[in-house]
Amino acid sequence: MGQADQRVDAASIDEAEIAKFAAMAQAWWDPEGKFRPLHRFNPVRLAFLRDRLCVRFGRDAKADAPLKGLKLLDVGCGGGLLSEPLARLGAEVTGLDAAEQNIKVAALHAEEVGLAIDYRHGSVEALAEGATRYDAVLIMEVVEHVADVGSFLAASAALVRPGGLLILATLNRTPKAFLLAIVGAEYLLRWLPRGTHDWRRFRRPSELAGKLRGAGLEVEELTGVAYNPLTDSWRLAPHDLDVNYMMVAARPAAAG
């Protein structure tokens, strides 16, 4: 499917962050390249999303296309690393990104593998001005890169239909996160280019939960995600929120 443009002059847009990721756009689909950590992270976050969506909407997670018919919005979709497997699970996926080069890479890759994904270049604030609402809005590893978190989350929450979900993944603002996600990942192991993250932009779960509640959502679940260096893999760690964590929030169903 083609790509559409939305307005990008929104409060949440940080031009420096957009330029940083646009410059790396061609590397999105290289599993050993600059986005290697996301490729390794994808299995655990995809399983988490599938399972939570199936529980919410009464689907069988073991079915061939368990998300068939669900309308999902992948905010900050990048090159489509999450949008594509969600589409393969049957979802109707819209991928939104503020970096036009990311959208071009994502749309081309989806076309090459025969997937119909509605990729859009723009801001979540502009999209929220329209009438379309989604069964689930996904914000995976994006919050730590936006300029105005309040504006960003308010617009994202507004795009969730009654009875729908908002699921996000991000990094906690703790000393452990600084040591592992920045010093370790960017400077020692060099998994990520230096400067990918700014620890001051990491958000505590309580901060995000408060903003989501203010936008009319109810926080239902919070879980950590931990890395195992022996297996080079990630796993859910419900009681370890020190570094990576995921949060599930719901918009109450309409009365009656």
C-alpha positions as CSV (number, residue, x, y, z in Angstrom):
1,M,0.0,0.0,0.0
2,G,1.2,3.5,-0.6
3,Q,2.2,6.2,1.8
4,A,0.4,9.4,2.9
5,D,1.6,12.6,4.4
6,Q,0.3,14.3,7.5
7,R,1.3,17.6,9.1
8,V,4.6,17.2,11.1
9,D,4.8,20.6,12.8
10,A,3.5,19.3,16.1
11,A,4.6,19.9,19.7
12,S,6.0,16.4,20.1
13,I,8.3,16.6,17.0
14,D,12.0,16.9,17.7
15,E,13.7,17.7,14.4
16,A,17.1,16.6,15.7
17,E,15.8,13.2,16.7
18,I,14.0,12.8,13.3
19,A,17.2,13.7,11.5
20,K,19.2,11.2,13.5
21,F,16.9,8.3,12.7
22,A,16.4,9.4,9.1
23,A,20.2,9.3,8.6
24,M,20.1,5.6,9.6
25,A,17.0,4.7,7.6
26,Q,18.7,2.4,5.1
27,A,19.9,0.2,8.0
28,W,16.4,-0.7,9.4
29,W,16.3,-4.2,7.8
30,D,19.9,-5.2,8.5
31,P,19.7,-7.6,11.5
32,E,23.4,-7.1,12.4
33,G,23.4,-3.3,11.7
34,K,22.6,-0.2,13.7
35,F,19.1,-1.5,14.6
36,R,20.4,-4.9,15.8
37,P,19.0,-4.4,19.3
38,L,15.5,-3.9,17.9
39,H,15.7,-7.1,15.8
40,R,16.7,-9.0,19.0
41,F,13.9,-7.3,21.0
42,N,11.2,-7.9,18.4
43,P,10.2,-11.5,19.3
44,V,9.4,-10.7,22.9
45,R,7.6,-7.5,22.2
46,L,5.6,-9.1,19.3
47,A,4.5,-12.0,21.5
48,F,3.5,-9.6,24.2
49,L,1.4,-7.5,21.8
50,R,-0.2,-10.6,20.2
51,D,-1.1,-12.1,23.6
52,R,-2.5,-8.9,25.1
53,L,-4.5,-8.1,22.0
54,C,-5.9,-11.6,21.8
55,V,-7.0,-11.5,25.4
56,R,-8.6,-8.1,25.0
57,F,-10.5,-8.9,21.9
58,G,-11.3,-12.6,22.5
59,R,-9.0,-14.1,19.9
60,D,-7.1,-17.4,19.8
61,A,-3.4,-16.5,19.9
62,K,-2.6,-19.9,18.2
63,A,-4.7,-19.2,15.2
64,D,-3.1,-18.5,11.8
65,A,-4.2,-14.9,11.8
66,P,-5.2,-14.1,15.4
67,L,-5.4,-10.3,14.8
68,K,-7.5,-10.5,11.7
69,G,-9.7,-7.4,11.3
70,L,-8.1,-5.4,14.2
71,K,-7.1,-1.9,13.3
72,L,-3.7,-1.1,14.7
73,L,-1.6,2.1,14.7
74,D,2.2,1.7,15.0
75,V,3.4,5.1,16.1
76,G,7.0,5.8,15.3
77,C,7.1,2.7,13.1
78,G,10.5,3.4,11.7
79,G,11.3,0.9,8.9
80,G,8.4,-1.3,9.7
81,L,10.1,-3.9,12.0
82,L,6.9,-4.3,14.0
83,S,4.3,-3.3,11.4
84,E,5.2,-6.2,9.1
85,P,4.8,-9.1,11.6
86,L,1.6,-7.6,12.9
87,A,0.3,-7.5,9.4
88,R,1.3,-11.1,9.0
89,L,-0.8,-11.9,12.0
90,G,-3.8,-10.5,10.2
91,A,-4.0,-6.9,11.6
92,E,-4.9,-3.9,9.5
93,V,-1.8,-1.9,10.2
94,T,-1.2,1.8,9.9
95,G,2.4,2.8,10.4
96,L,3.1,6.4,11.3
97,D,6.5,8.1,11.4
98,A,7.7,11.7,11.5
99,A,10.8,10.9,9.4
100,E,9.9,10.7,5.7
101,Q,12.9,8.6,4.8
102,N,11.8,5.9,7.3
103,I,8.4,5.7,5.7
104,K,9.9,5.4,2.2
105,V,12.1,2.5,3.4
106,A,9.2,0.8,5.2
107,A,6.8,1.2,2.3
108,L,9.4,-0.2,-0.2
109,H,10.1,-3.2,2.0
110,A,6.5,-4.0,2.6
111,E,5.9,-3.9,-1.2
112,E,8.9,-6.2,-1.7
113,V,7.5,-8.8,0.6
114,G,3.9,-8.4,-0.5
115,L,2.3,-6.9,2.6
116,A,-0.4,-4.2,2.5
117,I,0.4,-1.7,5.2
118,D,-0.8,1.9,5.3
119,Y,2.3,3.9,5.9
120,R,2.0,7.6,6.7
121,H,4.5,10.4,7.1
122,G,3.4,12.8,9.8
123,S,2.7,13.5,13.5
124,V,0.4,11.7,15.9
125,E,-1.2,15.1,16.7
126,A,-2.2,15.6,13.1
127,L,-3.6,12.1,12.8
128,A,-5.7,12.6,15.9
129,E,-7.5,15.5,14.2
130,G,-9.1,13.0,11.8
131,A,-12.1,10.8,12.5
132,T,-10.3,7.4,12.5
133,R,-9.8,5.6,15.8
134,Y,-8.0,2.3,16.4
135,D,-8.5,-0.9,18.3
136,A,-4.9,-0.5,19.6
137,V,-2.3,2.2,19.4
138,L,1.3,1.0,19.8
139,I,4.1,3.2,20.9
140,M,7.2,1.0,21.1
141,E,10.6,2.7,21.9
142,V,9.4,6.1,20.9
143,V,8.4,8.1,24.0
144,E,12.1,8.8,24.8
145,H,12.6,10.6,21.5
146,V,9.7,13.1,21.5
147,A,9.9,16.7,22.5
148,D,6.6,17.1,24.3
149,V,5.6,13.9,26.0
150,G,2.3,15.3,27.2
151,S,1.1,16.4,23.7
152,F,2.3,13.1,22.2
153,L,0.5,10.9,24.7
154,A,-2.7,12.9,24.7
155,A,-2.9,12.6,20.9
156,S,-2.0,8.9,21.0
157,A,-4.6,8.3,23.6
158,A,-7.2,10.2,21.6
159,L,-6.7,7.7,18.8
160,V,-7.8,4.7,20.9
161,R,-11.4,3.7,20.4
162,P,-13.7,3.0,23.4
163,G,-12.7,-0.5,24.6
164,G,-9.3,-0.3,22.8
165,L,-5.7,-0.4,24.1
166,L,-2.6,1.7,24.1
167,I,0.6,-0.3,24.6
168,L,4.0,1.4,25.0
169,A,7.5,0.3,25.5
170,T,10.3,2.6,26.7
171,L,13.2,3.0,29.1
172,N,13.1,3.9,32.8
173,R,15.0,6.9,34.2
174,T,17.2,5.0,36.7
175,P,21.0,4.8,37.3
176,K,20.8,1.2,36.1
177,A,19.3,2.2,32.8
178,F,22.0,4.8,32.3
179,L,24.7,2.2,32.9
180,L,23.2,-0.5,30.7
181,A,21.3,1.4,28.0
182,I,23.8,4.2,27.4
183,V,27.2,3.4,28.8
184,G,26.9,-0.3,28.0
185,A,24.9,-0.4,24.8
186,E,26.3,2.7,23.2
187,Y,29.9,3.1,24.5
188,L,31.1,-0.3,25.6
189,L,29.3,-2.9,23.4
190,R,28.5,-0.4,20.7
191,W,25.2,-2.0,19.9
192,L,23.8,1.5,19.1
193,P,25.4,4.6,17.7
194,R,26.6,7.0,20.4
195,G,24.0,9.6,21.2
196,T,21.0,7.4,20.3
197,H,19.5,8.0,23.7
198,D,19.5,10.8,26.2
199,W,19.0,9.6,29.7
200,R,17.2,12.8,30.7
201,R,14.4,11.8,28.3
202,F,13.9,8.4,29.9
203,R,10.5,8.3,31.7
204,R,9.5,6.7,34.9
205,P,6.4,4.5,34.7
206,S,4.6,6.7,37.2
207,E,5.1,9.7,34.9
208,L,3.7,8.1,31.9
209,A,0.8,6.4,33.8
210,G,-0.2,9.8,35.2
211,K,-0.4,11.3,31.7
212,L,-2.3,8.4,30.3
213,R,-4.9,8.6,33.1
214,G,-5.2,12.3,32.4
215,A,-6.0,11.4,28.8
216,G,-8.9,9.1,29.9
217,L,-7.1,5.7,29.9
218,E,-6.8,3.2,32.6
219,V,-3.4,1.5,33.2
220,E,-3.9,-2.3,33.3
221,E,-0.5,-3.8,33.2
222,L,3.2,-2.9,33.7
223,T,6.0,-5.4,33.1
224,G,9.8,-5.2,32.7
225,V,11.8,-6.7,29.9
226,A,15.3,-8.0,30.6
227,Y,18.2,-9.0,28.4
228,N,20.0,-12.3,28.8
229,P,23.6,-12.0,27.4
230,L,24.1,-15.8,27.5
231,T,21.3,-16.4,25.0
232,D,21.4,-13.0,23.3
233,S,17.7,-12.7,23.8
234,W,15.0,-10.8,25.8
235,R,12.4,-12.0,28.1
236,L,9.5,-10.6,30.2
237,A,10.6,-9.7,33.7
238,P,7.4,-8.5,35.5
239,H,9.3,-7.4,38.7
240,D,12.3,-5.8,37.0
241,L,11.3,-2.3,35.7
242,D,14.7,-0.8,36.2
243,V,15.7,-0.5,32.5
244,N,13.2,-1.6,29.8
245,Y,9.5,-1.8,30.5
246,M,6.1,-2.1,28.7
247,M,2.8,-0.6,29.8
248,V,-0.8,-1.5,28.8
249,A,-3.6,1.0,29.1
250,A,-7.2,0.8,28.0
251,R,-10.0,3.2,27.1
252,P,-13.1,2.2,29.0
253,A,-15.8,0.8,26.7
254,A,-18.7,3.1,25.9
255,A,-21.6,2.8,28.3
256,G,-24.6,0.8,27.1
